[in-house]
């Protein structure tokens, strides 16, 4: 088998970097391979948090745990490279014995008290990603390697740095999506209702803990691989209602379904367009439907509490919304509540914003099934 040259090794490292977007082990493998290729004992990705002025090692290969702890607790503050790296453009390198100087290194606390005890004698750093909050760098530490060889190697890494930059940007994007989705799911769980979120084809993308518990002991909603099947009349009606809520057959229309005549065992389903506050958490152009499941044998939430939890309305806004879908005019609502008409109009503006409706007719299409809920 022929021996791989420098560029072949770099291509393998690039491949591992992109796999490392979703698999941390591949990113570790890429850094380890790069360290071996360069004859380095340690390659690391570090980040400098601008507001706090803290530098952290976020990923490394070949660095003892004690070294990482010492650096992050204190020695990052003494690193003279911090001043120089700020002035270096992406793709360029700070090389300590060239920029800082060997004489200064021999007198520097960072090199004498930190680098030498851990077996390192020189350092090369290049900026990778910069934004308002932080800067990220790749750092390469050496023991003994000829200066000319080191400089030549670093020049050959320009292509790798560009791929590393893209990989870190993509990884950061995925991390932000995961964080956003975790906040989104936490907010949905706070609704404290059995809820599902579905797309127009009946695919279920979210099941709350309460819904999961309820559906585990009920058989009315039949699902296969997180998708509602059209195996019986009720499920076909449910899929049709979801399509209406998603606006696949025209304007988005909410609806209510009831299964079972016995109030001790019957279920009531409210199928409505996904509230606008939650739509941004789905990286898709398709509309989604929110399904609220209620057992009629259990105490039913008052309509205003239901609207408050589903759409994030205040209780005052929920009361106005209920009056609007009853057909009351803003002037009547203001008179009954004993408030100024301007207050009601302000509340209506908030209601339209939170539901995505643009007029009262839209609210009727979205909310009218709520009127059918018995809250005695």
Secondary structure, DSSP 8 states (H G I E B T S, - for coil): -----HHHHHHHHHHHHHHTTT-HHHHHHHHHHHHHHHT-SEEEEEEEETTTTEEEEEEEES--HHHHHHHHHTGGGG-THHHHHTTS-TT--EEHIIIIIHHHHHH-HIIIIIIGGGT--EEEEEEEEE-SSEEEEEEEEESS--HHHHHHHHHTTHHHHHHHHHHHHHHHHHHHHHHHHHHHHHHHHHT-SEEEEEETTSBEEEE-HHHHHHHHT--SS-BSSSBB---SHHHHHHHHHHHHHTTTTSS---EEEEE-S-TTT-EEEEEEE--HHHHTTS-SSS-EEEEEEEETTS----HHHHHHHHH---HHHHHHHHHHHTT--HHHHHHHHT--HHHHHHHHHHHHHHHT--SHHHHHHHHHHHHTS---
